[in-house]
Amino acid sequence: MSGLVVVGVDGSTSGLAAVEVAAREAELRGAGLRVVHAFIWPGMHVPMGPSPLGPLGGGIRHMVERLVTEALERARTVAPEVHVSHAVVTGEPLAVLEAQSHSADLLVVGSRGIGGFVGLLVGSTAVHLAAHGRCPLLVVREQPGVGGPVVLGVDGSAVGEPAVDFAFAEAALRKAPLLALHAWTTWSTPAPTPYGASAPYADASGVLTGEKESLLSEALAGHREKYPDVVVEQQAVHGRPREALIEASRSAQLVVVGARGRGGFTGLLLGSVSQALLHHAHCPVTVVRGKE
């Protein structure tokens, strides 16, 4: 066994779906799986045991034990050969999961939740973990399509290179084809210089499309040789990246993007395309941070 997949659970249906995906990821990687619940109530000095007027099996502590047990059973059912451990950590969910990401190869969470993950995860929690976590974050929005490709959003930036490598590795593990998609608009094209030399804004001659296809090929160079068994399709399309990737996610089993890429604002840890996919993709999304 090598590597570790960590999944955050809170007792919600979405959290259990994340456990299933995380168990399959651990199985594919030959990795261990750690099921983590952030136990926020002790820090708020809430009584942990059953109420004197309630059943003996009641109380917050018993509730946590039940939800963790259910998650462990679900993981072992999906991937019985995977070594599964668990941790109930007292603390705020953001801090707990960010800390867990330091020792994980992949962090998996559901798209919505309850309890300790109030407002999870399409909102601030997913954005925070994607931007600040120390490993790739997989957000389980919907169940993956059967037989669909792994879709990779490519922008040609240096900080996007880890996402390219992750997507190739993931496609190889899943034995799935890889769709490498680069979408561009005139707004993402270099503006004319004040001295007359300019990049074209129209595509009448096809020059700009050719440049984008070259950018895409350069971003994938080397990875094809490293993963010769991965069937790759390249698409350079004229359109807004977020809409193009969301549409591609309809038939995908996974979408992979960088946390921030070309055109991002300095100091902004998570780009608008990544955020849009966390909110609107039709399949699980993995956000991969670039090197610091």
Backbone hydrogen bonds, N-H to C=O, Kabsch-Sander energy under -0.5 kcal/mol:
donor,donor_aa,acceptor,acceptor_aa,energy
2,S,30,G,-2.0
5,V,32,G,-2.7
6,V,106,L,-2.7
7,V,34,R,-2.5
8,G,108,V,-2.2
9,V,36,V,-2.7
16,L,12,S,-1.8
17,A,13,T,-2.0
18,A,14,S,-1.9
19,V,15,G,-1.7
20,E,16,L,-1.9
21,V,17,A,-2.0
22,A,18,A,-2.8
23,A,19,V,-2.5
24,R,20,E,-2.0
25,E,21,V,-2.4
26,A,22,A,-2.6
27,E,23,A,-2.2
28,L,24,R,-2.5
29,R,25,E,-2.0
30,G,26,A,-1.0
30,G,27,E,-0.5
31,A,26,A,-2.6
32,G,3,G,-2.0
33,L,83,H,-2.6
34,R,5,V,-2.7
35,V,33,L,-0.5
35,V,85,S,-2.7
36,V,7,V,-2.9
36,V,34,R,-0.6
37,H,87,A,-2.3
39,F,37,H,-0.7
39,F,89,V,-3.2
40,I,38,A,-1.1
43,G,40,I,-0.6
44,M,41,W,-1.5
45,H,42,P,-1.7
46,V,41,W,-1.5
54,G,51,S,-1.7
58,G,55,P,-1.7
61,R,48,M,-2.3
63,M,59,G,-1.9
64,V,60,I,-2.4
65,E,61,R,-2.2
66,R,62,H,-2.2
67,L,63,M,-2.3
68,V,64,V,-2.4
69,T,65,E,-2.2
70,E,66,R,-2.5
71,A,67,L,-1.9
72,L,68,V,-2.6
73,E,69,T,-2.5
74,R,70,E,-2.2
75,A,71,A,-2.4
76,R,72,L,-2.4
77,T,73,E,-1.8
78,V,74,R,-2.1
79,A,75,A,-2.7
82,V,79,A,-1.6
84,V,82,V,-0.6
85,S,33,L,-2.8
87,A,35,V,-2.6
89,V,37,H,-2.4
89,V,87,A,-0.7
90,T,88,V,-0.5
91,G,39,F,-0.8
96,V,92,E,-2.5
97,L,93,P,-2.8
98,E,94,L,-2.2
99,A,95,A,-2.2
100,Q,96,V,-2.0
101,S,97,L,-1.6
102,H,98,E,-0.5
102,H,99,A,-1.1
103,S,100,Q,-1.3
104,A,101,S,-0.6
105,D,4,L,-3.2
106,L,4,L,-1.1
107,L,136,P,-2.5
108,V,6,V,-3.0
109,V,138,L,-2.3
111,S,140,V,-1.2
113,G,120,L,-1.2
117,F,114,I,-2.1
118,V,115,G,-0.8
119,G,113,G,-0.5
120,L,117,F,-2.5
122,V,111,S,-1.5
123,G,119,G,-0.9
126,A,121,L,-1.0
127,V,123,G,-1.7
128,H,124,S,-2.7
129,L,125,T,-2.6
130,A,126,A,-2.6
131,A,127,V,-1.9
132,H,128,H,-2.7
133,G,129,L,-2.2
137,L,287,V,-2.3
138,L,107,L,-3.2
139,V,137,L,-0.6
139,V,285,V,-3.3
140,V,109,V,-2.8
140,V,138,L,-0.6
141,R,139,V,-1.2
145,G,252,A,-1.5
147,G,145,G,-0.5
148,G,145,G,-0.7
150,V,177,P,-2.6
151,V,149,P,-0.6
151,V,254,L,-3.1
152,L,179,L,-3.1
153,G,151,V,-0.5
153,G,256,V,-2.6
154,V,152,L,-0.6
154,V,181,L,-2.9
160,G,157,S,-0.8
161,E,158,A,-1.5
164,V,160,G,-1.4
165,D,161,E,-2.1
166,F,162,P,-2.4
167,A,163,A,-2.5
168,F,164,V,-2.1
169,A,165,D,-2.4
170,E,166,F,-2.7
171,A,167,A,-2.5
172,A,168,F,-2.3
173,L,169,A,-2.3
174,R,170,E,-2.3
175,K,171,A,-0.9
176,A,171,A,-2.4
178,L,231,V,-3.0
179,L,150,V,-2.7
180,A,178,L,-0.7
180,A,233,E,-2.8
181,L,152,L,-3.2
181,L,179,L,-0.7
182,H,235,Q,-3.0
184,W,237,V,-2.0
188,S,185,T,-1.2
189,T,186,T,-1.0
193,T,197,A,-2.5
196,G,193,T,-1.3
206,G,203,D,-0.6
210,G,206,G,-2.0
211,E,207,V,-2.0
212,K,208,L,-2.1
213,E,209,T,-2.3
214,S,210,G,-2.0
215,L,211,E,-2.3
216,L,212,K,-2.2
217,S,213,E,-2.3
218,E,214,S,-2.5
219,A,215,L,-2.0
220,L,216,L,-1.4
221,A,217,S,-1.0
223,H,220,L,-1.3
224,R,220,L,-1.2
226,K,222,G,-1.6
227,Y,223,H,-2.1
230,V,227,Y,-1.6
231,V,229,D,-0.6
232,V,230,V,-0.6
233,E,178,L,-2.8
235,Q,180,A,-2.5
237,V,182,H,-2.3
237,V,235,Q,-0.6
239,G,184,W,-2.2
239,G,237,V,-0.9
244,A,240,R,-2.4
245,L,241,P,-2.5
246,I,242,R,-2.3
247,E,243,E,-2.3
248,A,244,A,-2.1
249,S,245,L,-1.7
250,R,247,E,-1.3
251,S,248,A,-1.1
252,A,249,S,-0.8
253,Q,149,P,-2.3
254,L,149,P,-1.0
255,V,284,P,-1.9
256,V,151,V,-3.1
257,V,286,T,-2.3
259,A,288,V,-1.7
264,G,261,G,-2.2
268,L,265,F,-2.3
269,L,267,G,-0.7
271,G,259,A,-3.9
275,Q,271,G,-2.1
276,A,272,S,-2.3
277,L,273,V,-2.1
278,L,274,S,-2.0
279,H,275,Q,-1.3
280,H,276,A,-2.3
281,A,277,L,-2.1
285,V,139,V,-2.3
286,T,255,V,-3.1
287,V,137,L,-2.6
287,V,285,V,-0.5
288,V,257,V,-2.6
288,V,286,T,-0.5
289,R,287,V,-0.5
